[in-house]
Amino acid sequence: MDLKNQIELELYFADHFETVLFPVLADIYLRQNDFRRARKVCNIGLGYHENDSAGRFVLAQVEKAEGNLKNAEKELHHVLKYSPDHAGASIMLCEIQTVLGRAPSRLLKSWKRVLVLDPSNQVAAEFIEKIEADSGKKSKKQRTSKKNSVEPSPKSAPIKKIAEPLNVSVRLATFTLVNVLKNQGLFYQALEVLDLLEEKGEDPDMIRLERDAVKTLIESLEKGQNND
C-alpha cells in the first residue's frame, strides 16, 4: 500500500479501524487543515492503541490548531510518557506551557529536556538562561528584603538582544513560538521567527500585525529604560 496515497489509506482505514497506520491518515488531514477528520481518525485509532505516541502527537497538533492549549498540553505529556525522546513533542510542550504561563520550575524542566535532546537548540538555551537568571534575581531580592519584595515590572525588564542567530529551522517557526518569545521579553528573537514565517509564506497580514506589535513593545521598553 502506498502510504502517501490518501484514497488508499482512507479505503484501508474504513475496513481496518484497528490499524496502527491511523496516524498517517490523520496527519494527511492535519496538513490539509481538515481538523475534524484528523480528530475523528485519531479518536478511533487511539481507541485501539491508547498509547500510540504518533497518534497522540497528531491529536495534540489538532488541539493546538483549534486553540485548545490545555488539551494539547495533556496529549503532549502522554506522548512524552511513552516516547521521552520525541523532540517535536518536547518543543511544542515548551511553547504551549509558556503561553499558558506555567510555573518557571516546570518551564525550566521542559526546556532542559529539549536541550538534552537537541544540544544545539538555541531557543532552549535562551529560555533556560533567562529563567535561571530571573529565578536568581528573585531569590536574591527575597533574601535582602523579603518584606518589601516586589516583582519587577515588565515595563522595566531589559530587552534581550540576540548575540547570535537562534538557528530555528523554518519547520519549527510558528506563531505560537512568536508569542512564547514575546511573553519572555525576547523581542528580537520573535522578529527573527517572524522573518522565518514570512519565508514559509504564512499569513502576511498576521505577520505584519505581530511585527508591528513587537516593534511597539521594543520602542516602549527602550523609552522606559532611557527615562530611568
C-alpha positions in Angstrom: 0.0 0.0 0.0 1.2 3.5 -0.9 1.3 5.4 2.4 1.3 8.7 0.5 -1.9 7.8 -1.3 -4.8 9.3 0.6 -7.5 7.4 -1.2 -5.8 4.0 -0.5 -5.3 4.9 3.2 -9.0 6.0 3.5 -10.2 2.8 2.0 -7.9 0.7 4.1 -8.8 2.5 7.3 -12.5 2.2 6.6 -12.1 -1.6 6.7 -9.4 -1.7 9.4 -10.2 0.7 12.2 -7.7 -1.2 14.4 -4.7 -0.5 12.0 -1.6 1.1 13.5 -1.4 3.2 10.4 -4.1 5.6 11.6 -1.6 8.4 12.4 -0.5 8.5 8.8 -4.1 9.3 7.6 -4.7 11.6 10.5 -1.5 13.6 9.6 -2.7 13.9 6.0 -5.9 15.5 7.2 -4.0 17.7 9.6 -1.8 19.1 6.8 -4.9 19.8 4.9 -6.3 21.8 7.9 -9.1 19.3 8.0 -9.1 19.1 11.8 -12.5 17.5 12.1 -11.4 14.4 10.2 -7.9 14.3 11.7 -9.5 14.3 15.2 -12.0 11.6 14.2 -9.3 9.3 12.9 -7.2 9.9 16.0 -10.0 9.2 18.3 -10.9 5.9 16.5 -7.3 4.8 16.3 -6.5 5.7 19.9 -9.5 3.6 20.9 -7.5 0.6 19.8 -4.0 1.9 20.5 -4.3 4.1 23.5 -0.6 4.8 24.0 0.4 5.3 20.4 2.7 8.3 20.6 2.4 9.2 16.9 -1.4 9.3 17.1 -1.3 11.3 20.3 1.1 13.8 18.7 -1.2 14.4 15.7 -4.1 14.9 18.2 -2.0 17.4 20.2 -1.4 19.3 17.0 -5.1 19.4 16.2 -5.9 20.6 19.7 -3.3 23.3 19.4 -4.6 24.4 15.9 -8.1 24.7 17.4 -6.8 26.8 20.3 -7.3 24.1 23.0 -3.9 24.5 24.5 -4.7 22.7 27.8 -5.9 19.7 25.9 -2.8 19.9 23.7 -0.6 20.0 26.8 -2.3 16.9 28.2 -1.8 15.0 24.9 1.9 16.0 24.7 2.5 14.7 28.3 1.1 11.4 27.1 3.4 11.4 24.1 6.4 12.0 26.2 5.4 9.4 28.8 5.8 6.7 26.1 8.3 8.4 23.8 10.5 10.5 26.0 12.9 11.3 23.1 10.2 12.8 20.9 11.9 16.2 20.1 8.9 17.7 18.3 6.6 17.0 21.2 9.1 18.4 23.7 9.5 21.7 21.8 5.7 22.1 21.3 5.1 21.4 25.0 7.5 24.2 26.0 5.8 26.6 23.6 2.4 25.8 25.0 3.4 25.8 28.7 5.0 29.2 28.2 1.8 30.6 26.6 -0.2 29.1 29.4 2.0 30.8 32.0 3.1 27.6 33.8 5.5 27.9 36.8 9.1 28.7 36.0 10.2 25.5 37.6 8.1 23.5 35.2 9.2 25.5 32.2 12.8 25.1 33.2 12.4 21.3 33.4 10.7 21.2 30.0 13.2 23.4 28.2 16.1 21.4 29.7 14.5 18.3 28.2 14.6 19.9 24.8 18.3 20.9 25.3 19.2 17.3 26.2 17.5 16.1 23.0 19.0 18.8 20.9 22.1 20.5 22.4 22.3 22.9 19.5 18.8 24.3 20.2 19.5 28.0 20.8 15.9 28.8 21.7 16.0 26.3 24.6 19.4 27.7 25.7 18.0 31.3 25.7 15.0 30.3 27.7 17.0 28.3 30.3 19.4 31.2 30.7 16.6 33.7 31.2 14.5 31.6 33.6 17.6 30.8 35.7 18.6 34.5 35.7 15.1 35.6 36.7 15.0 33.0 39.4 18.4 34.0 40.8 17.4 37.7 40.9 14.2 36.9 42.7 15.9 34.7 45.3 18.5 37.5 46.0 15.8 40.1 46.3 13.8 37.9 48.7 16.9 37.4 50.9 17.8 41.1 51.1 14.3 42.4 51.5 11.7 39.8 52.0 9.1 42.1 53.5 9.2 44.6 50.7 9.9 42.2 47.9 8.1 43.3 44.7 8.1 41.5 41.3 9.9 43.5 38.7 7.5 45.3 36.3 7.5 44.0 32.7 7.9 47.6 31.6 11.3 47.8 33.2 12.6 44.4 32.1 15.7 44.6 30.0 15.4 43.9 26.3 17.5 40.8 25.5 19.2 41.2 22.1 20.5 38.2 20.3 24.2 37.8 20.3 24.0 35.2 17.5 21.2 33.8 15.3 18.8 31.4 17.0 19.1 28.9 14.2 15.5 27.9 14.4 14.5 25.8 11.4 11.7 27.0 9.2 9.8 23.9 10.1 9.7 24.9 13.8 8.8 28.5 13.2 5.2 29.1 14.4 3.1 32.0 15.6 2.9 30.2 18.9 6.7 30.4 19.2 6.4 34.1 18.4 4.1 34.5 21.4 6.3 32.4 23.6 9.3 34.7 22.8 7.2 37.9 23.3 6.0 36.6 26.7 9.6 36.1 27.8 10.7 39.5 26.6 12.8 38.0 23.8 11.6 40.5 21.2 14.4 40.4 18.8 14.2 36.6 18.6 10.5 37.0 18.0 11.2 39.2 15.0 13.6 36.6 13.7 10.9 33.9 13.8 8.5 36.2 12.0 11.1 36.5 9.2 11.1 32.7 9.0 7.3 32.7 8.9 7.5 35.1 6.0 9.8 32.7 4.2 7.2 29.9 4.8 4.5 32.0 3.1 2.4 32.3 6.2 -0.4 34.9 6.5 1.2 38.2 5.6 -1.4 40.3 7.5 -0.8 38.3 10.7 2.9 38.6 10.3 2.7 42.4 9.8 0.4 42.8 12.8 2.8 40.7 15.0 5.8 42.5 13.7 4.3 45.9 14.5 3.3 44.8 17.9 6.8 43.5 18.7 8.4 46.7 17.5 6.0 48.8 19.6 7.0 46.7 22.7 10.6 47.3 21.9 10.1 51.1 21.5 8.1 51.3 24.7 10.8 49.4 26.7 13.6 51.4 25.3 11.9 54.6 26.1 11.2 53.5 29.6 14.9 52.5 30.1 16.1 55.8 28.8 13.9 57.6 31.3 15.4 55.7 34.2 
